[in-house]
């Protein structure tokens, strides 16, 4: 545990200690209890997050979760704003929690690669589209392939209303509340080869951003070459800007243009790095969601809404948020990346671990399912209950502490049925106390936060009209991920439309000491300007952050004012920064959410799509298919955690399924079956499980049919935790909550009946 941080989690009836890492975890701190090694034979490339660092998106997600938590607790109400239901979190902070039934337009470019190269990335020219080799189906039943990846192919894959597509998936997933439409543009060519954009020598996705920029330029030039005028191009793009994603004018109206394309995706030629990368290998682009040039926040973008991004030629429209997928990407990867575009996080372990979400959700391995025996990833499974709750698409009932109810649930996949899709069981809130440091003077300091994807700002107007020389000084205590996260000082002379950096960006550590920082403002003498500190973090490791105290404006060698942060009435405007004592106490909500998963709709693929690499030593591209067991799936949602990276916190995560049978399946050689497969029988119910055989390098292990587990009972917090598989099992709340499955009816109008007992907590 880091020396400057102690976190204690105290519930209403229990206490626990949570270790949080604000520095890069060492081998010792990241260690987990001993367990047999997993033996999936995958992933074939290192696991990494496909949801890139994105301060705006992170703030959007956090605000939405805060609003949902308050709604569940009855602490907030929605109001209507131009067709959407919104929640006001205070001041000018609004959250859109439920949209009117709508169809969002998605702008899609098809992009192949040129012949130019960069010395530092090298690589071969291309690829162009339709250069993927046809798989040898005698040894490869995983690779998706088509003889012609044409514009028409993607138009049908993404937007068909008559067969499985992204349009029909989101229509079904949302129960008709939401879907997508759009037009796919024909292939355009960017100047450089794929290595220029996809090489892992680039840090922080810099090459990816250049790919989007060059794709936008190539597309615009192609439109001009085809005879389109700038006015016609602008008019054609305007239909893709109807949503104010981040409420830039803070009026609570999200259904208005903001100058940015609402949803943009670039489909690139070649295979994705996440699937091995094909001929390009590690130089291939990894499918992901990101934001272009977010470091230019406040400097570039549409007039009056400068959030960075790239312009689409001279159209006046910009691309900020985007997703990118490969030429032979299946419907699963498109639906998954679009889930990120809607604000959903990855639910798999993004730090190289292996949690228990498996194939149970689109936002984990559920994006890699299929009905086709010749590939994986061509047909996604549905999201879990929490994701639908997050998006406002879940029909649910609630059983509060002190209640016992018998609940009739419909199928999780039946979003239009008369029965609820899930039951939510709120639990007593937890108090998390985190000690960081001691202010330099007095009781308060400014703090920029300690999360991923931050874009925190502390702004003040400075009157330098009579100055000849000027500077701003501050005491600073900081632990910032070196080379990835930064504290910037910036000045605006035009009321905040454009910002100029002053001094050097701050990164690294002050080694537990308060140090002096000075920013020379002499070049702004004679003006009234806005000065701000801006703390920006990426989506990887985050540390304690930046702390400021005793800030002073010096003009012509004399202090004009000093702010010791002791007064709550401040001249600073804080957005993301907080006035702070050095110790943070927060309330962390938690709840169970149970859903009845059946082989219905897109969830039919749970019966045919889960797979196992059983012959990795002789046939590395060959999988065996098996079925996940239908039944009641119980999720533990715990806001004491910010992610599902159980490699760092075994037994706990933000959104994890509870495995009714947590003891791991082990092969004859002692290797443990990996956690995409382990939770195949995680469900509770009244039916016996099906027997399943898994192979490891051709050697089988058979899991026989097992009796049903009818009741979820969290009385013992370790009941569903296994020291033999700490990353794939869950430590529950230990409060005596019980959910018993009484019956499951699977014929006409399927339903299940459960009794939920939630003891009253003191």
C-alpha positions in Angstrom: 0.0 0.0 0.0 1.3 3.4 -0.9 2.6 5.4 2.1 0.3 8.4 1.6 -2.9 6.5 1.3 -5.1 4.5 3.7 -8.5 3.5 2.6 -11.0 1.9 5.1 -14.4 0.7 4.0 -16.9 0.5 6.8 -20.4 -0.9 6.0 -23.4 -0.7 8.2 -22.8 -4.2 9.6 -19.2 -5.0 8.5 -15.8 -3.5 7.9 -13.2 -4.2 5.3 -9.9 -2.7 4.1 -9.5 -1.8 0.5 -6.0 -1.4 -1.0 -6.0 1.4 -3.6 -2.8 2.0 -5.7 -2.0 5.5 -6.7 1.5 4.5 -7.9 2.3 1.8 -10.4 1.7 -1.5 -8.5 4.9 -3.5 -7.9 5.1 -7.2 -8.2 4.5 -7.4 -4.5 1.6 -5.1 -4.3 -0.1 -6.6 -7.3 0.2 -10.2 -6.2 -2.9 -12.3 -5.8 -3.4 -15.5 -3.8 -1.8 -18.5 -5.4 -3.9 -20.3 -7.9 -3.4 -22.7 -10.7 -2.6 -21.0 -14.0 -5.3 -20.4 -16.5 -5.1 -22.4 -19.8 -7.3 -20.8 -22.4 -4.7 -20.5 -25.1 -5.9 -16.9 -25.5 -5.8 -14.0 -25.9 -3.3 -14.3 -28.7 -2.2 -10.8 -28.1 -1.8 -8.9 -24.8 -5.0 -7.7 -23.3 -5.5 -3.9 -23.2 -8.4 -1.5 -22.8 -10.3 -0.6 -26.0 -11.8 2.4 -24.2 -9.0 4.9 -24.4 -8.3 7.8 -22.1 -11.1 10.3 -22.4 -11.7 13.0 -19.7 -14.9 14.2 -21.1 -16.3 10.7 -21.4 -15.2 9.8 -18.0 -16.9 12.8 -16.5 -20.0 12.0 -18.5 -20.0 8.4 -17.2 -19.4 9.4 -13.6 -22.2 12.0 -13.7 -24.6 9.5 -15.1 -23.7 6.9 -12.5 -24.2 9.6 -9.8 -27.6 10.4 -11.2 -28.7 6.8 -11.4 -27.6 6.1 -7.8 -29.6 9.1 -6.6 -32.7 8.0 -8.6 -32.4 4.4 -7.1 -32.2 5.9 -3.6 -35.1 8.3 -4.2 -32.8 11.3 -3.7 -33.5 12.8 -7.2 -36.2 13.3 -9.7 -36.2 13.6 -13.4 -37.5 16.5 -15.4 -38.3 16.9 -19.1 -36.0 18.9 -21.3 -36.8 18.9 -25.1 -37.9 15.2 -25.1 -35.3 13.8 -22.7 -35.5 13.0 -19.0 -32.7 14.8 -17.2 -31.4 15.1 -13.6 -29.9 18.2 -12.2 -26.9 17.4 -10.0 -26.4 20.9 -8.8 -25.4 24.2 -10.3 -25.1 23.9 -14.1 -24.5 20.1 -14.1 -27.2 18.2 -15.9 -27.4 14.5 -16.8 -29.5 12.9 -19.5 -30.7 9.7 -17.9 -33.4 8.6 -20.4 -33.8 9.7 -24.0 -37.0 9.9 -25.9 -37.3 6.9 -28.3 -34.9 7.9 -30.9 -32.8 6.7 -33.8 -29.2 8.1 -33.8 -27.4 8.7 -37.1 -23.9 7.1 -37.3 -21.3 8.5 -39.8 -19.1 5.7 -41.1 -16.0 5.9 -43.2 -14.2 3.0 -44.9 -10.5 3.6 -44.8 -7.6 1.7 -46.4 -3.9 2.6 -46.1 -1.4 4.2 -48.4 2.3 3.6 -49.3 4.1 6.3 -47.3 6.0 5.2 -44.1 7.6 6.9 -41.2 11.1 5.8 -40.2 10.2 5.4 -36.5 7.3 3.0 -37.3 8.5 1.3 -40.6 6.2 -1.4 -41.8 5.0 -2.4 -45.3 2.7 -0.4 -47.6 -1.1 -0.8 -47.0 -3.1 -2.8 -46.5 -5.8 -2.1 -49.0 -9.2 -3.8 -48.5 -9.9 -7.3 -49.8 -6.3 -8.4 -49.1 -7.2 -10.6 -46.2 -6.3 -14.3 -47.1 -9.2 -16.8 -47.1 -8.9 -18.9 -44.0 -8.1 -22.7 -44.2 -11.3 -24.0 -42.6 -9.7 -27.3 -41.9 -7.7 -25.6 -39.1 -9.4 -22.2 -38.6 -12.9 -21.8 -37.4 -12.4 -18.4 -35.7 -11.6 -15.9 -38.5 -14.4 -14.0 -40.1 -13.9 -13.6 -43.8 -15.9 -12.4 -46.9 -14.8 -12.5 -50.5 -15.8 -8.8 -50.9 -15.8 -6.3 -48.0 -17.7 -3.8 -50.0 -19.7 -0.7 -49.0 -22.9 -2.7 -49.5 -21.6 -5.4 -47.1 -21.1 -2.9 -44.3 -24.4 -1.0 -45.0 -26.2 -4.3 -44.4 -24.0 -5.4 -41.4 -24.5 -2.1 -39.6 -27.9 -0.8 -40.6 -30.1 -3.5 -42.1 -33.6 -3.6 -40.6 -34.4 -7.1 -42.0 -31.6 -9.2 -40.5 -29.1 -9.2 -37.6 -27.3 -5.8 -37.7 -26.2 -3.1 -35.3 -29.6 -1.5 -35.9 -31.7 -4.6 -35.0 -29.3 -5.4 -32.1 -29.9 -2.0 -30.4 -33.6 -2.0 -31.2 -34.0 -5.4 -29.5 -31.5 -4.5 -26.6 -33.4 -1.3 -25.8 -36.9 -2.7 -26.3 -37.5 -0.2 -29.1 -36.3 2.8 -27.1 -33.2 3.3 -29.1 -31.5 2.3 -32.3 -29.1 3.6 -35.0 -29.1 4.3 -38.7 -26.7 5.8 -41.1 -24.9 5.6 -44.5 -21.5 4.0 -45.1 -19.2 5.9 -47.3 -17.1 4.1 -49.9 -13.4 3.3 -49.3 -11.0 6.2 -49.1 -7.2 6.0 -48.7 -5.0 7.7 -46.1 -1.5 8.7 -47.0 0.5 6.3 -44.8 0.7 2.6 -44.1 -1.1 1.1 -41.1 2.1 0.9 -39.0 2.2 4.7 -39.1 -1.1 4.8 -37.2 -1.2 1.5 -35.4 2.3 0.9 -34.1 2.6 0.4 -30.4 5.6 2.8 -30.3 3.0 5.6 -30.1 2.0 6.5 -26.5 -1.6 7.3 -25.6 -3.1 6.6 -28.9 -1.3 9.4 -30.8 -1.2 7.4 -34.0 -4.9 6.6 -33.7 -5.8 10.3 -33.6 -3.7 11.0 -36.7 -5.6 8.1 -38.4 -8.9 9.8 -37.7 -7.6 13.2 -38.9 -6.2 11.7 -42.1 -9.4 9.7 -42.7 -11.5 12.9 -42.3 -9.3 14.7 -44.7 -9.3 11.9 -47.3 -13.1 11.6 -47.1 -13.6 15.4 -47.6 -11.2 15.4 -50.5 -13.1 12.5 -52.1 -16.4 14.4 -51.8 -14.9 17.4 -53.5 -13.4 15.3 -56.2 -16.9 13.7 -56.7 -18.3 17.2 -57.5 -19.8 18.1 -54.1 -19.6 21.8 -53.1 -18.5 22.7 -49.5 -22.1 23.8 -48.8 -23.5 20.5 -50.0 -20.9 18.6 -47.9 -21.9 20.6 -44.8 -25.6 20.0 -45.4 -25.0 16.2 -45.7 -23.1 16.2 -42.5 -25.5 18.3 -40.5 -27.9 15.4 -40.0 -25.1 13.7 -37.9 -25.0 16.6 -35.4 -28.3 16.7 -33.5 -27.2 15.8 -30.0 -25.3 17.9 -27.5 -23.5 15.0 -25.8 -21.7 17.1 -23.1 -24.3 19.9 -22.7 -21.7 22.4 -23.7 -24.1 25.4 -23.0 -25.2 23.9 -19.6 -28.9 24.4 -20.3 -29.9 20.8 -19.7 -31.0 20.4 -23.4 -29.2 17.5 -24.9 -31.2 17.4 -28.1 -29.5 20.2 -30.0 -26.4 20.5 -32.3 -23.0 21.1 -30.6 -20.7 21.3 -33.7 -19.4 17.7 -33.3 -20.5 14.6 -35.2 -22.6 12.7 -32.7 -21.4 9.2 -33.6 -18.5 8.4 -35.9 -16.7 5.2 -36.8 -13.8 4.5 -39.1 -13.6 0.9 -40.4 -10.0 0.2 -41.4 -8.6 -2.3 -43.9 -7.0 -5.4 -42.5 -7.4 -7.4 -39.3 -7.6 -5.8 -35.8 -4.6 -6.2 -33.5 -7.0 -7.6 -30.9 -7.4 -10.6 -33.2 -3.7 -11.0 -34.0 -3.4 -8.2 -36.6 -3.0 -10.5 -39.6 0.0 -9.6 -41.8 0.5 -6.3 -39.9 0.7 -8.0 -36.5 1.4 -5.5 -33.7 1.3 -2.7 -36.2 -2.4 -3.2 -36.8 -4.9 -0.9 -35.2 -6.5 -2.2 -32.0 -10.3 -1.7 -32.1 -11.2 1.0 -29.7 -13.3 4.0 -28.7 -11.4 7.3 -28.2 -11.4 11.1 -28.5 -9.2 12.9 -31.0 -6.8 15.6 -29.8 -8.4 16.0 -26.4 -5.2 17.7 -25.3 -6.3 20.7 -27.4 -9.3 21.2 -25.1 -10.1 24.9 -25.1 -7.9 25.6 -28.1 -9.5 24.0 -31.1 -13.0 22.9 -32.1 -16.2 24.6 -33.2 -16.6 28.3 -32.3 -17.9 28.6 -28.7 -17.4 24.8 -28.0 -13.7 24.2 -28.2 -13.4 20.6 -27.0 -10.5 19.6 -29.3 -11.0 17.1 -32.1 -10.4 17.2 -35.9 -12.2 19.2 -38.5 -13.9 17.5 -41.5 -12.3 19.7 -44.2 -14.0 23.1 -44.4 -17.5 21.7 -43.4 -17.5 23.4 -40.0 -18.2 20.0 -38.4 -15.7 18.3 -36.1 -15.0 14.7 -35.0 -14.3 14.3 -31.3 -15.7 11.0 -30.1 -15.0 8.1 -32.4 -14.7 4.3 -32.7 -12.7 2.2 -35.1 -13.1 -1.4 -36.1 -11.3 -3.8 -38.6 -12.3 -4.8 -42.0 -13.3 -8.3 -40.9 -14.8 -7.2 -37.6 -17.9 -9.1 -36.6 -21.2 -7.6 -35.5 -20.0 -8.2 -31.9 -17.0 -5.8 -32.1 -19.2 -3.0 -33.7 -21.9 -3.4 -31.1 -19.3 -3.4 -28.3 -17.4 -0.3 -29.4 -20.7 1.5 -29.9 -21.5 0.6 -26.4 -18.5 2.5 -25.4 -19.7 5.4 -27.5 -22.9 5.4 -25.4 -20.8 5.7 -22.3 -20.4 2.1 -21.2 -17.0 0.9 -19.8 -15.2 -2.3 -20.4 -16.3 -4.9 -17.9 -13.4 -7.3 -18.6 -10.1 -6.9 -16.7 -8.2 -4.3 -18.7 -4.9 -4.9 -16.8 -4.2 -8.4 -18.0 -6.2 -10.2 -15.4 -9.2 -12.5 -15.9 -12.4 -11.7 -14.1 -15.7 -13.7 -14.2 -17.8 -11.5 -16.6 -16.9 -13.9 -19.4 -19.5 -14.3 -22.1 -22.3 -12.9 -19.9 -22.1 -9.4 -21.3 -21.5 -7.5 -24.6 -19.0 -5.3 -22.7 -16.8 -8.3 -22.0 -16.3 -11.5 -24.1 -20.0 -11.5 -25.1 -18.9 -9.5 -28.1 -17.0 -12.5 -29.4 -19.9 -15.0 -29.7 -21.4 -16.4 -32.9 -23.9 -18.8 -34.4 -21.7 -19.5 -37.4 -19.5 -22.6 -36.8 -16.8 -21.0 -39.0 -16.0 -17.9 -37.0 -16.2 -16.1 -33.6 -17.5 -12.6 -33.1 -20.1 -12.5 -35.8 -23.1 -12.4 -33.3 -23.0 -10.7 -30.0 -24.9 -11.6 -26.8 -26.8 -9.1 -24.9 -25.6 -6.7 -22.2 -26.0 -7.5 -18.5 -28.6 -5.8 -16.3 -26.3 -3.0 -15.0 -25.5 -1.8 -18.5 -29.2 -1.6 -19.4 -29.8 0.3 -16.2 -27.0 2.7 -17.0 -28.6 3.4 -20.4 -32.1 3.7 -19.1 -33.3 0.6 -20.9 -34.0 -1.7 -17.9 -37.5 -2.6 -16.6 -37.0 -3.6 -13.0 -38.5 -3.9 -9.6 -36.9 -3.1 -6.2 -36.7 -5.0 -2.9 -35.5 -2.7 -0.2 -33.9 -3.6 3.2 -36.5 -5.0 5.6 -38.7 -6.4 2.8 -39.5 -9.9 1.6 -41.2 -10.2 -1.7 -42.1 -12.8 -4.2 -41.3 -11.5 -7.7 -42.3 -12.7 -11.1 -39.5 -11.9 -13.6 -39.7 -12.0 -17.3 -36.8 -12.9 -19.5 -33.8 -10.5 -19.4 -34.0 -10.5 -23.2 -37.7 -9.5 -23.3 -37.5 -5.7 -23.1 -41.1 -5.3 -24.4 -42.8 -7.8 -22.1 -45.2 -7.0 -19.3 -42.9 -8.4 -16.6 -39.8 -6.7 -15.1 -36.4 -7.9 -16.5 -34.6 -7.7 -13.2 -34.9 -7.2 -9.5 -32.6 -4.7 -7.7 -31.7 -5.2 -4.1 -30.2 -2.0 -2.6 -27.7 -2.6 0.2 -26.5 -0.3 3.0 -24.1 2.3 1.8 -20.4 2.1 2.6 -18.2 4.8 3.9 -14.8 5.0 2.2 -12.2 7.1 4.0 -9.0 8.0 2.1 -6.1 9.9 3.6 -3.8 11.6 1.1 -1.7 14.4 2.7 -1.8 17.4 5.0 -2.4 20.9 3.5 0.6 23.2 3.4 -1.1 25.7 5.7 -4.4 25.7 7.6 -7.1 23.1 6.9 -7.7 23.3 3.2 -6.0 22.9 -0.2 -7.2 22.5 -3.8 -7.2 19.0 -5.2 -7.6 18.0 -8.9 -8.9 14.4 -8.2 -7.4 10.9 -8.5 -9.4 9.1 -11.2 -8.7 8.1 -14.8 -9.7 10.4 -17.7 -9.8 13.6 -15.6 -10.0 17.0 -17.1 -10.2 19.1 -13.9 -10.0 22.9 -14.1 -9.4 25.7 -11.6 -10.0 29.1 -13.1 -9.6 32.7 -12.0 -9.7 36.2 -13.6 -6.5 38.1 -13.2 -6.3 41.9 -13.5 -2.9 42.7 -15.0 -3.9 46.0 -16.6 -1.5 48.0 -14.5 1.3 45.4 -14.4 4.8 45.7 -15.9 5.8 42.2 -14.6 3.5 39.5 -13.2 3.7 36.0 -12.0 1.5 33.5 -10.1 3.1 31.3 -7.5 1.7 28.3 -5.6 2.7 25.5 -3.2 2.3 22.1 -4.8 2.2 18.5 -3.6 1.8 16.0 -6.4 2.0 12.4 -7.4 1.2 12.3 -11.1 1.8 9.4 -13.5 5.1 10.5 -15.1 4.8 11.0 -18.9 1.1 10.2 -19.0 -0.8 12.6 -16.7 -0.1 16.3 -16.4 -1.0 19.5 -14.6 -1.1 22.4 -17.0 -1.2 26.2 -16.4 -3.0 28.0 -19.1 -4.0 31.6 -19.9 -6.9 32.9 -22.1 -7.1 36.5 -23.4 -10.5 36.1 -25.1 -12.8 35.1 -22.4 -12.0 31.4 -22.5 -12.4 30.5 -26.2 -8.6 29.8 -26.6 -6.0 28.9 -24.1 -2.2 29.3 -24.2 0.0 27.2 -22.0 2.5 28.9 -19.6 5.4 27.2 -18.0 6.1 23.5 -18.3 3.5 20.8 -17.8 3.9 19.2 -14.4 4.3 15.4 -14.1 6.0 12.9 -11.8 6.2 13.3 -8.0 7.1 15.9 -5.4 8.3 13.0 -3.2 5.8 13.7 -0.4 7.0 17.3 0.0 5.4 20.7 -0.8 7.4 22.5 -3.5 7.2 26.0 -5.0 5.9 26.6 -8.5 6.1 29.9 -10.4 4.4 30.9 -13.6 5.6 34.0 -15.5 2.7 36.1 -16.7 4.7 39.1 -17.8 3.8 38.7 -21.5 0.1 39.3 -20.5 0.9 42.5 -18.7 -1.6 45.3 -19.5 -4.5 42.9 -19.9 -7.3 41.3 -17.9 -6.9 37.5 -18.5 -8.2 34.2 -17.3 -5.7 31.9 -15.7 -6.4 28.2 -15.0 -4.8 25.0 -13.7 -5.9 22.0 -15.7 -5.2 18.5 -14.5 -5.6 15.8 -17.2 -5.1 12.1 -16.7 -5.3 9.2 -19.2 -7.2 6.0 -19.0 -4.4 3.8 -17.4 -2.9 4.0 -14.0 -3.7 7.1 -11.9 -1.9 8.4 -8.8 -2.9 10.8 -6.0 -2.9 13.8 -8.3 -2.1 17.5 -7.9 -2.7 19.5 -4.7 -2.3 23.3 -4.5 -2.1 25.7 -1.6 -1.2 29.3 -0.7 -1.5 30.7 -4.2 -0.3 34.2 -4.8 -0.5 36.8 -7.6 2.7 38.9 -7.8 2.6 42.2 -9.8 5.7 44.3 -10.2 7.4 42.3 -7.4 4.6 42.8 -4.8 1.9 40.4 -3.8 -1.6 41.5 -4.9 -3.5 38.7 -3.2 -2.8 35.4 -1.5 -5.3 32.6 -1.3 -4.7 30.1 1.5 -7.9 28.2 0.4 -9.4 28.6 3.9 -12.4 30.6 2.7 -15.3 28.8 1.1 -16.1 32.0 -0.7 -13.5 31.7 -3.4 -12.7 33.8 -6.5 -11.6 30.6 -8.2 -14.1 28.7 -10.4 -13.6 25.0 -9.8 -14.7 22.3 -12.2 -13.2 19.0 -11.2 -11.0 20.6 -8.5 -12.3 20.5 -5.0 -11.5 22.4 -1.8 -10.1 19.6 0.3 -8.7 18.8 3.7 -6.3 16.0 2.6 -8.7 13.3 3.7 -11.6 12.2 1.5 -14.7 10.6 2.9 -17.2 9.3 0.4 -20.3 7.1 0.4 -20.1 4.1 -2.0 -23.5 2.7 -2.9 -23.9 -1.0 -3.7 -26.6 -3.4 -4.7 -27.5 -6.7 -6.2 -29.2 -7.0 -9.4 -30.7 -10.3 -10.6 -31.8 -11.1 -14.1 -33.2 -14.3 -15.7 -31.0 -15.2 -18.7 -32.6 -17.4 -21.3 -31.9 -18.5 -24.9 -34.0 -15.7 -26.4 -33.3 -13.0 -29.0 -29.6 -12.3 -29.3 -29.1 -14.3 -26.1 -29.8 -17.5 -28.2 -26.1 -17.3 -28.9 -25.3 -18.2 -25.3 -26.3 -21.7 -26.3 -24.1 -21.9 -29.4 -21.5 -19.2 -29.2 -19.2 -19.6 -26.2 -15.9 -21.2 -27.2 -12.7 -22.7 -25.9 -9.3 -23.0 -27.6 -8.8 -26.7 -26.9 -5.9 -27.5 -29.3 -3.6 -24.4 -29.0 -0.5 -26.5 -29.5 -1.5 -28.0 -32.8 -4.5 -25.9 -34.1 -4.2 -22.4 -32.6 -7.1 -21.0 -34.6 -9.5 -23.8 -33.8 -12.1 -23.7 -31.0 -14.8 -25.9 -29.6 -18.2 -24.4 -28.9 -20.2 -25.1 -25.7 -23.2 -23.5 -24.0 -23.6 -21.2 -21.1 -26.3 -22.3 -18.7 -29.6 -20.4 -18.6 -31.0 -19.3 -15.3 -30.9 -16.5 -12.7 -27.7 -14.5 -12.9 -26.9 -12.3 -9.9 -24.6 -9.3 -10.3 -22.9 -7.5 -7.4 -22.6 -3.8 -8.2 -20.2 -2.1 -5.8 -19.2 1.5 -6.2 -16.3 1.1 -3.7 -14.4 -0.1 -6.9 -14.0 2.0 -10.0 -13.2 -0.9 -12.4 -13.4 -4.7 -12.8 -9.6 -5.3 -12.7 -9.6 -8.1 -10.3 -5.9 -8.7 -10.9 -5.5 -5.7 -8.6 -8.3 -6.4 -6.2 -9.2 -10.1 -6.1 -12.7 -10.9 -5.2 -14.0 -7.4 -5.8 -15.0 -5.2 -8.7 -17.4 -2.5 -9.9 -19.9 -4.9 -11.7 -19.3 -8.6 -11.3 -21.5 -11.7 -11.7 -21.7 -14.0 -8.7 -20.8 -17.6 -9.6 -23.2 -20.1 -8.0 -20.4 -22.7 -8.3 -17.1 -20.8 -7.6 -14.7 -23.7 -7.3 -12.7 -23.7 -10.5 -12.6 -26.5 -13.1 -9.0 -27.9 -13.3 -7.4 -30.0 -16.1 -5.6 -33.2 -15.4 -2.2 -31.4 -15.5 -3.4 -28.9 -12.8 -4.0 -26.0 -15.2 -7.2 -24.0 -14.4 -9.8 -23.5 -17.0 -9.8 -19.7 -17.9 -12.4 -17.4 -16.6 -14.2 -16.9 -19.9 -15.3 -20.5 -19.4 -15.5 -21.0 -15.7 -18.7 -19.0 -15.2 -20.6 -21.1 -17.8 -22.7 -22.5 -14.9 -22.8 -19.4 -12.7 -26.6 -19.2 -12.8 -29.0 -20.1 -10.0 -32.2 -22.1 -10.8 -34.2 -25.3 -10.5 -32.7 -27.2 -13.4 -29.6 -29.4 -13.5 -26.7 -28.1 -15.5 -25.7 -29.8 -18.8 -22.5 -31.8 -18.9 -19.7 -30.1 -20.8 -16.3 -31.2 -22.0 -13.4 -28.9 -22.4 -10.0 -29.6 -24.0 -6.5 -28.3 -23.2 -4.0 -29.2 -25.9 -6.3 -32.0 -26.9 -6.6 -33.4 -23.4 -10.2 -33.4 -22.1 -11.8 -32.6 -18.8 -15.5 -33.3 -18.5 -17.8 -31.4 -16.1 -20.7 -33.7 -15.4 -24.3 -32.5 -15.0 -24.7 -31.0 -11.6 -27.7 -30.5 -9.4 -29.3 -27.0 -9.3 -28.4 -24.3 -6.9 -31.7 -22.7 -6.2 -30.8 -20.0 -3.7 -28.3 -17.1 -3.6 -27.5 -16.5 0.0 -24.9 -13.8 0.9 -24.8 -14.5 4.7 -21.2 -15.7 4.3 -19.2 -13.1 2.4 -16.9 -15.8 1.1 -19.6 -18.2 0.0 -19.0 -17.3 -3.7 -15.3 -16.6 -3.4 -12.6 -19.2 -4.2 -9.0 -18.8 -3.1 -8.2 -21.2 -6.0 -9.6 -18.6 -8.4 -9.5 -15.2 -6.7 -9.8 -13.2 -9.9 -12.9 -15.1 -11.1 -14.9 -15.2 -7.9 -16.6 -12.6 -5.7 -16.7 -11.6 -2.1 -20.3 -10.6 -1.4 -21.7 -8.2 1.2 -22.4 -10.7 3.9 -25.7 -9.1 5.0 -28.1 -12.1 4.8 -29.8 -11.3 1.5 -31.4 -14.3 -0.1 -32.8 -14.7 -3.6 -34.5 -18.1 -4.1 -35.7 -19.4 -7.4 -39.0 -21.1 -7.0 -39.9 -22.0 -10.5 -38.8 -21.5 -14.1 -41.4 -21.6 -16.9 -39.9 -21.8 -20.4 -42.9 -22.5 -22.6 -45.5 -19.9 -23.8 -44.9 -16.5 -22.0 -41.7 -17.6 -20.1 -41.2 -16.4 -16.6 -39.4 -17.3 -13.3 -40.7 -16.8 -9.8 -38.2 -15.8 -7.1 -38.5 -14.9 -3.4 -36.2 -12.1 -2.3 -35.4 -11.5 1.4 -33.5 -8.4 2.3 -33.0 -8.2 6.1 -33.5 -4.9 7.8 -30.1 -3.4 8.5 -29.2 -1.5 11.7 
